[in-house]
């Protein structure tokens, strides 16, 4: 008959579980270039969703003549301008910065984006 034994764990390799608040502080105060790039990607995606909702409202307004989803012509023009601004400045720019933060330090061999990284440049 076979017996199952639990593997012995080394107490020095035990990593305590972090609480959610500590994880958030870790992500917001990090110098790890990949985490910073992922934060840019998350921000970019959020603005993509906001700009996408605006685009859907614009498309819904244009489905039929005389449809009043947006109350006035001025509000439609404001919505159109906000959509363009958000998609260009708040979506595309952080997306580019996110790719730059994730890929560029790997290409130059930098460990993080802290003060030591600036010495490599």
Short mmCIF file of the C-alpha atoms (twelve columns), coordinates in Angstrom:
data_MODEL
# 
_entry.id   MODEL 
# 
loop_
_atom_site.group_PDB 
_atom_site.id 
_atom_site.type_symbol 
_atom_site.label_atom_id 
_atom_site.label_alt_id 
_atom_site.label_comp_id 
_atom_site.label_asym_id 
_atom_site.label_seq_id 
_atom_site.Cartn_x 
_atom_site.Cartn_y 
_atom_site.Cartn_z 
_atom_site.pdbx_PDB_model_num 
ATOM 1   C CA . UNK A 1   0.000   0.000  0.000   1 
ATOM 2   C CA . UNK A 2   1.320   3.433  -0.975  1 
ATOM 3   C CA . UNK A 3   1.298   6.397  1.314   1 
ATOM 4   C CA . UNK A 4   1.238   10.039 0.346   1 
ATOM 5   C CA . UNK A 5   3.556   12.338 2.204   1 
ATOM 6   C CA . UNK A 6   3.451   16.084 2.170   1 
ATOM 7   C CA . UNK A 7   6.569   17.698 0.743   1 
ATOM 8   C CA . UNK A 8   8.585   19.581 3.293   1 
ATOM 9   C CA . UNK A 9   8.535   23.311 2.803   1 
ATOM 10  C CA . UNK A 10  11.427  25.553 3.552   1 
ATOM 11  C CA . UNK A 11  10.269  28.291 5.983   1 
ATOM 12  C CA . UNK A 12  12.710  30.770 4.440   1 
ATOM 13  C CA . UNK A 13  10.916  30.561 1.070   1 
ATOM 14  C CA . UNK A 14  7.501   31.345 2.557   1 
ATOM 15  C CA . UNK A 15  6.024   34.501 1.010   1 
ATOM 16  C CA . UNK A 16  3.213   36.104 3.018   1 
ATOM 17  C CA . UNK A 17  0.019   36.983 1.169   1 
ATOM 18  C CA . UNK A 18  -0.381  40.707 0.461   1 
ATOM 19  C CA . UNK A 19  -3.654  42.420 1.208   1 
ATOM 20  C CA . UNK A 20  -5.469  44.313 -1.558  1 
ATOM 21  C CA . UNK A 21  -4.480  47.760 -0.313  1 
ATOM 22  C CA . UNK A 22  -0.809  46.835 -0.289  1 
ATOM 23  C CA . UNK A 23  -1.046  45.485 -3.848  1 
ATOM 24  C CA . UNK A 24  -2.596  48.783 -5.010  1 
ATOM 25  C CA . UNK A 25  0.129   50.826 -3.312  1 
ATOM 26  C CA . UNK A 26  2.765   48.532 -4.830  1 
ATOM 27  C CA . UNK A 27  1.353   49.061 -8.334  1 
ATOM 28  C CA . UNK A 28  0.995   52.839 -7.940  1 
ATOM 29  C CA . UNK A 29  4.506   53.372 -6.520  1 
ATOM 30  C CA . UNK A 30  6.423   50.920 -8.688  1 
ATOM 31  C CA . UNK A 31  9.512   51.589 -10.780 1 
ATOM 32  C CA . UNK A 32  9.093   48.366 -12.742 1 
ATOM 33  C CA . UNK A 33  8.767   49.396 -16.364 1 
ATOM 34  C CA . UNK A 34  6.368   46.574 -17.215 1 
ATOM 35  C CA . UNK A 35  3.929   47.510 -14.439 1 
ATOM 36  C CA . UNK A 36  4.075   51.150 -15.538 1 
ATOM 37  C CA . UNK A 37  3.388   50.079 -19.121 1 
ATOM 38  C CA . UNK A 38  0.432   47.961 -17.992 1 
ATOM 39  C CA . UNK A 39  -0.964  50.964 -16.096 1 
ATOM 40  C CA . UNK A 40  -0.757  52.939 -19.336 1 
ATOM 41  C CA . UNK A 41  -2.574  50.095 -21.142 1 
ATOM 42  C CA . UNK A 42  -5.336  50.030 -18.507 1 
ATOM 43  C CA . UNK A 43  -5.787  53.807 -18.725 1 
ATOM 44  C CA . UNK A 44  -5.805  53.671 -22.505 1 
ATOM 45  C CA . UNK A 45  -8.434  50.921 -22.518 1 
ATOM 46  C CA . UNK A 46  -10.693 52.867 -20.144 1 
ATOM 47  C CA . UNK A 47  -10.603 55.909 -22.408 1 
ATOM 48  C CA . UNK A 48  -11.173 53.632 -25.413 1 
ATOM 49  C CA . UNK A 49  -14.405 52.470 -23.775 1 
ATOM 50  C CA . UNK A 50  -15.491 56.057 -23.049 1 
ATOM 51  C CA . UNK A 51  -14.704 57.158 -26.612 1 
ATOM 52  C CA . UNK A 52  -16.455 54.050 -27.942 1 
ATOM 53  C CA . UNK A 53  -19.650 54.905 -26.074 1 
ATOM 54  C CA . UNK A 54  -19.479 58.393 -27.550 1 
ATOM 55  C CA . UNK A 55  -19.052 56.891 -31.018 1 
ATOM 56  C CA . UNK A 56  -22.104 54.697 -30.457 1 
ATOM 57  C CA . UNK A 57  -24.177 57.730 -29.465 1 
ATOM 58  C CA . UNK A 58  -22.988 59.589 -32.567 1 
ATOM 59  C CA . UNK A 59  -23.864 56.601 -34.789 1 
ATOM 60  C CA . UNK A 60  -27.258 56.229 -33.140 1 
ATOM 61  C CA . UNK A 61  -27.974 59.921 -33.779 1 
ATOM 62  C CA . UNK A 62  -27.160 59.451 -37.472 1 
ATOM 63  C CA . UNK A 63  -29.273 56.310 -38.042 1 
ATOM 64  C CA . UNK A 64  -32.394 58.191 -39.132 1 
ATOM 65  C CA . UNK A 65  -33.161 61.819 -39.994 1 
ATOM 66  C CA . UNK A 66  -34.824 63.743 -37.182 1 
ATOM 67  C CA . UNK A 67  -33.824 61.283 -34.456 1 
ATOM 68  C CA . UNK A 68  -33.169 63.185 -31.225 1 
ATOM 69  C CA . UNK A 69  -30.800 61.087 -29.121 1 
ATOM 70  C CA . UNK A 70  -28.630 64.155 -28.562 1 
ATOM 71  C CA . UNK A 71  -30.808 67.114 -27.586 1 
ATOM 72  C CA . UNK A 72  -29.269 69.933 -29.651 1 
ATOM 73  C CA . UNK A 73  -26.930 70.415 -32.596 1 
ATOM 74  C CA . UNK A 74  -24.476 72.128 -30.280 1 
ATOM 75  C CA . UNK A 75  -24.370 69.106 -27.970 1 
ATOM 76  C CA . UNK A 76  -23.818 66.854 -30.999 1 
ATOM 77  C CA . UNK A 77  -20.871 69.006 -32.088 1 
ATOM 78  C CA . UNK A 78  -19.475 68.907 -28.541 1 
ATOM 79  C CA . UNK A 79  -19.888 65.123 -28.411 1 
ATOM 80  C CA . UNK A 80  -18.143 64.741 -31.784 1 
ATOM 81  C CA . UNK A 81  -15.243 66.936 -30.633 1 
ATOM 82  C CA . UNK A 82  -14.955 65.130 -27.288 1 
ATOM 83  C CA . UNK A 83  -14.911 61.767 -29.073 1 
ATOM 84  C CA . UNK A 84  -12.065 62.879 -31.348 1 
ATOM 85  C CA . UNK A 85  -10.070 64.387 -28.508 1 
ATOM 86  C CA . UNK A 86  -10.455 61.358 -26.270 1 
ATOM 87  C CA . UNK A 87  -9.563  58.878 -29.006 1 
ATOM 88  C CA . UNK A 88  -6.482  60.828 -30.118 1 
ATOM 89  C CA . UNK A 89  -5.089  62.218 -26.876 1 
ATOM 90  C CA . UNK A 90  -6.429  59.932 -24.172 1 
ATOM 91  C CA . UNK A 91  -6.430  56.585 -26.006 1 
ATOM 92  C CA . UNK A 92  -3.721  56.606 -28.695 1 
ATOM 93  C CA . UNK A 93  -1.082  58.537 -26.749 1 
ATOM 94  C CA . UNK A 94  -1.127  56.340 -23.592 1 
ATOM 95  C CA . UNK A 95  -1.228  53.251 -25.817 1 
ATOM 96  C CA . UNK A 96  2.005   54.360 -27.511 1 
ATOM 97  C CA . UNK A 97  3.546   55.271 -24.137 1 
ATOM 98  C CA . UNK A 98  2.530   51.862 -22.753 1 
ATOM 99  C CA . UNK A 99  4.290   50.027 -25.566 1 
ATOM 100 C CA . UNK A 100 7.329   52.264 -25.106 1 
ATOM 101 C CA . UNK A 101 7.467   51.537 -21.361 1 
ATOM 102 C CA . UNK A 102 7.100   47.797 -21.803 1 
ATOM 103 C CA . UNK A 103 9.471   47.322 -24.735 1 
ATOM 104 C CA . UNK A 104 12.159  50.020 -24.642 1 
ATOM 105 C CA . UNK A 105 13.832  49.114 -21.289 1 
ATOM 106 C CA . UNK A 106 13.995  45.489 -22.439 1 
ATOM 107 C CA . UNK A 107 15.738  46.595 -25.636 1 
ATOM 108 C CA . UNK A 108 18.365  48.681 -23.827 1 
ATOM 109 C CA . UNK A 109 18.764  46.246 -20.934 1 
ATOM 110 C CA . UNK A 110 17.565  48.522 -18.148 1 
ATOM 111 C CA . UNK A 111 16.378  46.811 -14.933 1 
ATOM 112 C CA . UNK A 112 13.714  49.429 -14.097 1 
ATOM 113 C CA . UNK A 113 12.863  53.062 -14.740 1 
ATOM 114 C CA . UNK A 114 14.331  54.407 -11.513 1 
ATOM 115 C CA . UNK A 115 17.318  56.757 -11.165 1 
ATOM 116 C CA . UNK A 116 19.753  53.960 -12.025 1 
ATOM 117 C CA . UNK A 117 18.074  53.558 -15.407 1 
ATOM 118 C CA . UNK A 118 18.858  57.172 -16.310 1 
ATOM 119 C CA . UNK A 119 22.565  56.478 -15.884 1 
ATOM 120 C CA . UNK A 120 22.364  53.911 -18.696 1 
ATOM 121 C CA . UNK A 121 21.164  56.522 -21.154 1 
# 
